C-alpha cells in the first residue's frame, strides 16, 4: 500500500540537483550550508529544492541552534520502489520471453538458403 504521494516523490526525483542532495544525505545528516557547497546557486535556491524534497517526504529538517540539519527519509523511496517493482517484473518477463523466442527461431529469421 502506498503511503506517500508518488507524484510528489517522482517530481522531486526528476531534478538532478535534488537527486544529488539525496545522494549526499544518504551518507549522513548535513546542514543546509553543507548541502549548498557543491552547487553554484544561492542558499535560497537550495532551500527551494529542500522544500520540494520535504514536501515529498524525502527529507526531514530540524533546527539545531542556528543551523538547519537535514536527513534523508527512505519511506517514500521504498513506496516508489514497490510501485516500480511491478513494472520491473513485467519488463523482465517480457525480455526473457523475447530472448527465448529469438533463441528458438534462428532458422526462420535466416530465410531460405
Secondary structure, 3 states (H helix, E strand, C coil): CCCCCHHHHHHHHCCHHHHHHHHHHCCCCEEHHHHHCCCCCCHHHHHHHHHHHHHCCCEEEEEECCEEEEEECCHHHHHHHHHHHHHHHHHHHHHHHHHHHHHHCHHHHHCCC
